[in-house]
Each structure stands twice: as structure tokens, then as C-alpha cells.
Amino acid sequence: MDINLMLLKIEDTNEYFEVGFKNPDKDMFYYTGTTHYPTKEEIKIFIEKSVSNV
């Protein structure tokens, strides 16, 4: 199995939200350590902070 990791970019916001947080399941909550349903705006802010810290 090949796994490719890439740094998040601002342009990834929509896809990151759609794939990981729009329809969360128990695995998403487990791997993120949260029980909160993040909004698209919260995801955008998270990515912006992450990108600015690189």
C-alpha cells in the first residue's frame, strides 16, 4: 500500500471538508479526538492557521 502525505494548502479547504467532515462517522471523531461537528468555516480557519505556521 502506498500512502502519500502532502501539506495542506488553502485551496484544499473544500475537499478537506467534503471528504473528512461533511458527513462525519465514528472514525473521524476517533482520529480527530473530538465529538464536535466542525463547520466549514472552522475547517477554513484551522487550515489557514496550519498554513501560516509552516
C-alpha positions in Angstrom: 0.0 0.0 0.0 1.4 3.4 -1.0 0.5 6.4 1.2 1.4 9.9 0.1 1.2 12.7 2.6 1.0 16.3 1.5 0.9 19.6 3.3 -2.5 21.3 3.4 -3.0 24.3 1.2 -5.7 27.0 1.4 -7.0 25.6 -1.9 -7.7 22.2 -0.1 -10.3 23.6 2.2 -13.4 22.5 0.3 -12.1 19.0 -0.5 -10.8 18.6 3.1 -14.2 19.5 4.5 -16.2 17.4 2.0 -14.1 14.3 2.4 -13.5 14.4 6.2 -16.1 16.4 7.9 -19.3 17.0 5.9 -20.6 13.5 6.8 -18.6 12.5 9.8 -18.5 9.0 11.1 -17.2 7.4 14.3 -13.7 7.1 12.8 -13.5 10.8 12.2 -14.3 11.5 15.8 -11.8 8.9 17.0 -8.9 10.1 14.8 -9.5 13.8 15.5 -10.2 13.4 19.2 -13.4 15.4 19.1 -17.2 14.9 19.4 -17.8 18.4 17.8 -19.2 18.6 14.3 -16.9 21.3 12.8 -18.3 23.8 10.3 -16.7 24.6 7.0 -15.7 28.0 8.4 -13.9 26.3 11.4 -12.1 24.0 8.9 -11.0 27.0 6.9 -9.7 28.8 10.0 -7.8 25.6 11.0 -6.2 25.3 7.6 -5.3 29.0 7.5 -3.6 28.7 10.9 -1.8 25.5 9.9 -0.5 27.0 6.6 0.7 30.2 8.4 2.7 28.1 10.9 4.7 26.3 8.2 
